[in-house]
C-alpha cells in the first residue's frame, strides 16, 4: 500500500516538473531581405519541459564562457538531438551548454538568440 502511494507521488512529481512546452529548433541565423538577423528553421519539435530562470552558479558559469544565461530548460534526454535553439513563448533562445542530470534528463542553459 505504501509502495503504491510512493509510486503515485513520484509520478505526480515528474508530471508536475515537466509542465511547460518548448520547441526544439534546428536552424541557423541568416540575414533577412532587410539585412536583419532571422532564424532559418530546418526542423522543429515540441516537447514537454521544465523552464526556469538560471541559478547563480549557472549565471556565473555563463559569464566565464562569455555569454548571459537567460533561461534554463530541463527535458528528457531521449528527446534532445543537439538542437541549437529553443522557442519558448514568443522568444527564441540559443542553447549554450547542456548538462546530463541523470539517466533520463538533460538541462540546457540558454541565452537570448540574436534574431
N, C-alpha and C positions, 0 to 999 in steps of 0.2 A: 504494500500500500504506500509506504513512504518512498520507495524507489520509483513507483509510478508518478507520484506527485513531483518528485525531483526532476524527472524527465519532462514533465509538462512545464515546469518552471524554466528549465534550460531552453526548451523550445520557444517559450514566450520571450525570454531574454534575447535570443538570437533574432527572432522576428522583430522585436522592438528596435534592435540595434540597426537593422537594415531597413529603415523606414523612409528612405529617400530614393529617388530615381535620378540617375545621371546618365548621360550619353557619352560613351567612349568613342572618340573620333580619331581616325587615321587621316592625315592630310598634311598640307604644308601651307605656310603663309606665302602668298603671292600678292603682287600689286594688282588692284582692280583697274578698270578703264580710266578712272580719275587719278590713278597713281597712289591710292591709299592701300595699306596692307589689308588683305582679306584672307580668310581661311578657305582654301580649296579642299573640299572634302572628298576623300577617296572611298571611305566607308564609315559607317557609324552603327552603334548597337546600344540599346537601352539596357541598363542593369540596375538591380537594387543595390543600395549603398548606404553607408552611414557618413554623413557630411558634417564636418565641424571646423571650427577655427583652429589654426595651428597652435600647438603648445609652445611654451617658451623655448624649450630645447630645440624644437623644430625650426622656430624662427631664427634662433642663434646659428644653427647649422646652415640654414639657408643663407644668412648673411656671410658666413665664412665661404660659401660657394658662389657668392656674388649675385644673389637674387633675393627677392622678397617673397616669403611664403604667405599666401593669402587664403589657402584652402587645404584641408586635409580630407581625403576620401578613403574610406575603407570598403573594399569589395572582396568578393570571392576570387581566389587565385585562378580558378579554372576559367573565369570569365575575362581575365585580363590577358591581352596578347600584345603587350608593348605599345599600346596606343599612345600617341604623343599629346593628345588634347582631350579635355573633358568639357562637356557643356552641362552647366547646372543653372537652372533658372534661365535667364536671358543672357548669361555671360559665358565666355569661353576662357578656359584655364589651360595653361601648359603644364604637363606633368614634368616635374624636375627631378624628383627622387622617388624611389619605391623601396619599401621595407617589407620583407616577409615577416608577418606576425606569428603565424602558426601554420599548420598543415593546410588550413582552409582559407586563410585570409591574407590579404596584402594591403598595405597602407600606402597611398600615393600623396606626396606633398606637391602642391601645385602653386603656380603664380599666375597673375593675370596675363593672358596672351596679348600680344601687340597687334590686335586686329579689331 
